[in-house]
């Protein structure tokens, strides 16, 4: 009976409250919220004829932002794909999600056309957006809004099913945590195919802020956009912050408009964190989360960043999300004890698309088992200890070791392979492989073998070839910790 | 599948995040959030034995605040009663809601014992709270949390059914609109039996702010509490603001701790609004709403209060609530056109308790028909024009004319009666009756007749006795506008 709202609400609110205010600047165009709502309504009128699940393959753009505002609002499902993936990977996702039509930007059009599905370009999208607008029909809050692919622990990517309620709840959690206002100017350069990249799209729209869309992260372009647009807010992956600070133009750039920057999506090295706090004269906040939580879980506030003792924490749960540190039997642990993070709230995903097995493993009694290993202090602040899932985070991208190991094992000369992360100044971690051969191959050939099959960011940066078998436990499991240890000696392997 | 949360979440969050921080100061006691959670858990352990629907009859107190935090959190329903009502009225509500047990403060104990239901005192409540705490069991978001009585348009009070989701949504809307923080110190002196009085209890708890509970509004006590507690936030009914400004101690009081005050629940006269803005050196915000919307609908922000053109507005819808101005046929009207306010959102009530007829009339396709007549401007700001419901707001209390008319008509000497509001300097409006007799009675006798049957604030302050029949429309309906007009000539009858 209760109407909880759907993903059409933020834009409807902004169009009614801030209709004549600038909404989006993208690709040289500027639109008010009234104009944006008309374009989204134009797309909505055409969506019925396009299909049920709409894929997207492209950099950030006006059309890409509109896809998030239009596709779920008109009762369709957005499948936003990571364009850095290989054709094989993308083809798997398009087929797995039964995508009906794929929107692609000019740069990705050729790839899109190899995926076995109808493709429309951003120019065609633009024509749809110019059509006669219709009003959103109203959608159940529990309805599926988006399928967002994430690496699977079994080696195959899995589609995270996010409902309207999930994404609206996340927007509210971010509104409460950050306090968006109509006076904000947000820079969007994190890729929109990551839910972290769109987390602030709905929140900023609801608040009536101005949104500046950059196609991708580029340090010079970001510095120029901050100056030109007088940007007040931006979200970074730590790797981006390092690139920005290292950029020769950083010191001369006028960043005086910035009021608040956030970093998220991967661990930050303490030295980088220090550099950021020294270099930026504005609020700095950290968010921790994952696609399955749409994504925000915890928040290290600007105030926390002024407290040395808190800097090593990934923050405390935001209002609206519950977190428990639990032992192997599912028992809630006391502060200080180390266990797995279980997460609950209206933001937690519906489950994995077509994977009831994986869903049942991941969601237990309404709690999402994150796989991350952490401890909480007496005031609820979380400290990451390790990732239970065998995962590498490199430059903000998650790489599941098992997927890379499976590709390596496919090579005829490989007897066994272990893949893990090693410290990397720029990327946080880099993908490294240890391989035992029973045929003829060198590191270069193995890397090339991987490059043809998986996304570039998953391909090992370095391969060590061994003659003896890998160290194993009594149960025959490769002792990856033993392989990993020498690389991390003296390094702080903080993960988030 | 999605766990949307329940009313145990704000306190659980605060206890985990701000356990050692002061939560409540009430009646000379101060508790931390950890202590408050333990007491609420102690009450929770005992609630199972008390019944399904727990009534409350009392001034603001620690127990009263705990009732809101404990009763819904442990799956029971709170029926918080307006202690200003007459015994007949209270008895009707206790019976209508099938209250199982009534918690009463010492001052209301005698009245409570005449209502035909088991009574426990606040001293007994205190003993329950000291018991061994248990954890909240988890409750469905759609479950009934509270029944809050409001005057009925048919003359009988109706119980507004508010779910966990309704009250949580309202808390989130207030968190987003006001931006509560852990550094806030909120004064609670608006009566907690009004949902407006508790609106900020859940929001402030979620944010971990400190809450100072005063038993009731008293100008001297409020001024003293602001000084003593260094209060930062408070909510007023306009009448209270007038009393505060008129108080001889106002000019000498140290109000420097105040950062933000709100007014709500009734219209504010432009002169009073001006005085408030001149007298308080802090943010001033207005909220408009009603019990059926749990209650927040629209918000005139502090920034709006610095814009002369906006001062006459009751604000624009908060993010999360949709409002439409509709014509008599239910058609959405354009900005500037006058119509009825229809309201939609996760905060809108489940319906009226045991009154499917009234529910079906009030909630149409998920929209709540408020009965208030207003117009919206181009930016969504709402301007009240009139109330469709024949209702008087006097000192923040709603009085339905039909209820008073029915009581007057019950008097053997009364042939017909019309009741409406007339301007009143302190209360905004005062209840006035025009009566035609066919027997022997005077104004005093009629007032006394009412006083025995209905709450003091509903009793006519003045009664005019006429010899000729009341003016009527062709359909025989009393033309109340004609009766009302002479009183309002030259007055600005702003209503909200």
Boltz contact constraints between the chains, C-beta under 6 A:
constraints:
  - contact:
      token1: [A, 2]
      token2: [B, 165]
      max_distance: 6.0
  - contact:
      token1: [A, 2]
      token2: [B, 346]
      max_distance: 6.0
  - contact:
      token1: [A, 3]
      token2: [B, 344]
      max_distance: 6.0
  - contact:
      token1: [A, 3]
      token2: [B, 366]
      max_distance: 6.0
  - contact:
      token1: [A, 4]
      token2: [B, 346]
      max_distance: 6.0
  - contact:
      token1: [A, 13]
      token2: [B, 319]
      max_distance: 6.0
  - contact:
      token1: [A, 16]
      token2: [B, 380]
      max_distance: 6.0
  - contact:
      token1: [A, 17]
      token2: [B, 316]
      max_distance: 6.0
  - contact:
      token1: [A, 17]
      token2: [B, 379]
      max_distance: 6.0
  - contact:
      token1: [A, 17]
      token2: [B, 380]
      max_distance: 6.0
  - contact:
      token1: [A, 165]
      token2: [B, 2]
      max_distance: 6.0
  - contact:
      token1: [A, 172]
      token2: [B, 172]
      max_distance: 6.0
  - contact:
      token1: [A, 175]
      token2: [B, 176]
      max_distance: 6.0
  - contact:
      token1: [A, 176]
      token2: [B, 175]
      max_distance: 6.0
  - contact:
      token1: [A, 176]
      token2: [B, 176]
      max_distance: 6.0
  - contact:
      token1: [A, 179]
      token2: [B, 179]
      max_distance: 6.0
  - contact:
      token1: [A, 206]
      token2: [B, 319]
      max_distance: 6.0
  - contact:
      token1: [A, 316]
      token2: [B, 17]
      max_distance: 6.0
  - contact:
      token1: [A, 319]
      token2: [B, 13]
      max_distance: 6.0
  - contact:
      token1: [A, 319]
      token2: [B, 206]
      max_distance: 6.0
  - contact:
      token1: [A, 344]
      token2: [B, 3]
      max_distance: 6.0
  - contact:
      token1: [A, 346]
      token2: [B, 2]
      max_distance: 6.0
  - contact:
      token1: [A, 346]
      token2: [B, 4]
      max_distance: 6.0
  - contact:
      token1: [A, 366]
      token2: [B, 3]
      max_distance: 6.0
  - contact:
      token1: [A, 379]
      token2: [B, 17]
      max_distance: 6.0
  - contact:
      token1: [A, 380]
      token2: [B, 16]
      max_distance: 6.0
  - contact:
      token1: [A, 380]
      token2: [B, 17]
      max_distance: 6.0
